[in-house]
Amino acid sequence: MSIPPPPGPHQPQDPYQPPQPQPQGPYPQDPFAAPSQDPYAQGPQGPQGPMGPGPTGPYPQAPYPQGPYQQAPYPQAPYGAVPYPVWGQGYSPYGRPSPVNGVAIAALVLGLLCFLPGVGLLLGIIALVQIRKRGERGKAMAVAGTVLSSVGLAVWVLALSTGGASDFWDGFKEGATGNSSFALAKGDCFDVPGETFDEDVYDVDEVACSGEHDAEVFATVPLSGDSFPGDDHVTDVADDKCYTLQDAYAMDPWALTDEVDIYYLTPTADSWSWGDREITCVFANVDEKGTLTGSLRADASTLDPDQFAFLEAMAAVDKALFEEPEEYAEEDLASNRAWAGDTGEVTGNQADQLGSHLWMTPAREKPLAVLAKDMEDAADEWAAAKKATTADGFYEHYDKAYAYVDGATTVTARKALGLATTPPTYDEDSDSGSGGTGGGDSDSGLDV
């Protein structure tokens, strides 16, 4: 905005400004100067206006003294100086900075996260085009996002071409859906889709135990350590723990038929990195195409007090019987005599436990009392075997004591308690030749 110079002697006064005084000097006023055009100046003949002439018109008396060269009410400023403020660019002497492109920010974020690299690359290119057209900031962010997204896209293409992404996604889905083998818990029953226990199991489908199923989990064994301990170590732990823990879950070995065997699912080096740190011990059919029906669980959570007391007593006797020495009495009479004494003591104690137990119904009292009496007689025979001086004398009492094991009174007591009544078969090729009140051989009818 330009500012006009102050009016000269031959320029008409601004009608909105008061008359400026002319410089005084020794020279007379110019006789040829045009009369003043100031509409506010007074004279004998006032200027004509739309409302009539001169002094009688509507214009008020001029507020300034008469005469064309009176002193102005404002001081005269030097030429070119401005006595009032001038409107400029604004309140700030600097211009506003250009905005940052939002697409460039998004491209940088996707590039850093390596998430959807194709989208990050596309956004980076769009941001560069917008920045050039609009003059916005953020070029460095757009370039960085484009480069990072390009690297991420190359990695994804490499993973897809080698199958790594497929394995990653499969493992992620298994862990997220909870259908992986390491998501199983004690008491779960499951099927293995299209797989057998002779092969690697990567996925399972949990099903109800009441119907047919491939396997039932009876224990889980946690493994410690940050790194995978190796297949051999994991297998050794599984062999040791699973066969020990089966009795706590399935207290009734008579319910474990010859068709049932023990398997275990162990972590691999790959599944370990996904958090698989447990050995899963399961019951399954010895026939890879066979199934199980109903739960094999028999513990305090499923048994009534009478059943639990009976099975607990029988388990103690079985444990003593299974500790029979490997050497025959002819080879090591002393060891066999010591074992017979321990077995007789345990059998007598458990007979006392059953005899003093308060059974829930009268129908259970008599058959359990008869069984307790037979166990007492067996304890006496074991005590006599302990005192034998020859192998023949030892086996005489040994055979009588074993006649009470899994005999008719045991079957009758089981029937009264509502438990399995089919005696298990024993392994006749066992080195010890011993049996028990429980499963088919020294490993409860399961192949070890």
LINCORGI-V802864 format. One record per helix or strand of 2 or more residues. SS is the DSSP state (H for helix, E for strand). FROM is the first residue (numbers start at 1). TO is the last residue. Records with the same first field share a line. If there is no record, write none. Layout:
SS = FROM-TO, FROM-TO
//
This chain:
H = 102-113, 117-134, 139-162, 164-177, 181-183, 231-249, 253-255, 269-273, 305-321, 333-356, 362-386, 391-402, 408-417
E = 189-191, 205-207, 212-213, 215-222, 260-265, 278-285, 292-293
//
